């Protein structure tokens, strides 16, 4: 099925399948002047010029029925995320504190919880709860997909079980860096991120995996074939190492170290390209390949990937050992009888 990109009413790029065009025309999200683009087109063009049949013969003239109470446009029934309030605390070792109303739930990676107040109960479940009618086989499949990314088979659900007042639960970053709040509704309901970036999210957020179809990205990218995909219309929180930079691409190309990529909009084309000449690849110190991102959307970049920090710690440990404060340094280790 062909993929299309369109600019919404706030001029934000969104990606859809061709079969979704007619429902969006019927709902008024796409009108004759809405800009469309798909692979093979040189520029963005008005919808009426690209696909005039969408606006002929009464297509798009029938207004949609009113939405059921509590649901918003563009989100399937039963899939709307809980609305949660939050506060991010700290500098380099951050905590996100989530405020829950009665019966509200937040999901989080196993072991991420830092503290919680009374009347908040938690339960480890096999699945994120985004599909209420999912059977046991579906839950096992979802858990298996998470295992492929190196994550826990279970996701912990934290629920305010009281009847009044607000209660708080907090989740801590696993290593020095920043917690990034993501309003999924502003991302068109989906974002792709590195496989260990997810920290927590509002109940209703679907946490799954996405396979990168580019062979080069699979073999040489820091993210590999497998990326985490977060889907929903509520708040999600991802974690990155060091300082975080947010880049807005408007048709430009951005190249960066493969390990420094945290997350990006699904409308961005992600690939891996060779890092210059052979001489630069082997002696430049920047790795053999760079991640290349093109298109329209948002990219989050981290200054200190955990793998880079771990490599420096191991290298320093190997170089100094027990003789770090010694004049002899490493020579002392050679003389050590242990």
C-alpha positions, 0 to 999 in steps of 0.5 A: 500500500502506497504511503502519502504525506500531508500537511495538517492544519498546523502545517505539521507533516503526517504520514498515512496510507492511501486507503486513509485518504478518503476518511480524512477527506470526509472528516475535513482533515484534508481539503482541496488545498491540503498539500500532499506528497509521495515518493516520486513527486518533486514537490508538495502539491494541493490535494485537489491537483494530485487526486481530484477524484477525492473531491468529485462525485460527493466524496468529502461532502458528507460530514462525519457523525458526532464522536462519542463522549470522551473521544477525539478525532483521529483516534480509534474507539478504545485507543485514547490514552489517559490524560496525565499531568507531569513534572520533570525534576533534576538536572543530570539525573532526572526524575519524571513525576506523574500525577494521576487522577482516580482510575488513571494509569501510567505504564513504565519499563520494569525497574524504572519506578523511583517512588509512589504515593499511597493508593497507587497500586502497581502490577507487572503485565505482559503487554502495554494494555493498549489492546483491551481484547488482546488474547494470551497469544497476542500478549505472548507475541507482544512480549516476544517482540519486546524481548527482541529489543532486549527489554523486559517481557513485562510492562508495569502498570501503575494505577490510582485506585482511590476515589478522590484526590491526586496521587503521584508516582515517579520514574528515574532515568537509568543513567545521566542524561535527560528525560524527553516529554513527547506529546504523541498527538503533536507527532501524528500519533507515532514516534520511532526511537532507539530500542532502550529509550522508552521510560514511561507513558500514559495508559493506552500508548502502544509500545511495539517494534519497527523493522528498518527495511534498509539493509545498510541501516540494519547491519551498520546503524547504531539502531539496527533493523529494530527500533521502538515504535510508540503509538498513541495520542497521550504523553510518552517519556523517553530518555537520552544520554548527556544533553539533548538537541531537538532538530526540525527538518524541513526537507533538509538532510542531517548526518550524525553518529549512529549512536547519537540518534534518540528518536525521530518522526516516522515521516523522516527517511532514515538510512546509513551511509559511508563516512567519507573516504576510506581514509576518513572511515578508518582513521577519522575516529568517527566510525565507518558509517553515519546515520542520514536523515532526510525529509520533514519532521523532528529529530532528537539527538543525544550528546552522550550515548550510553555505549560511548560512556561505557566504553570510556569507563572501561578504557579508563579502568583498563589503563589505570587499574589499581595504580591510578593514584600511583607514580608507577601507574600501570607498571605497578600492576605488572609488579603486583603479585595478585 
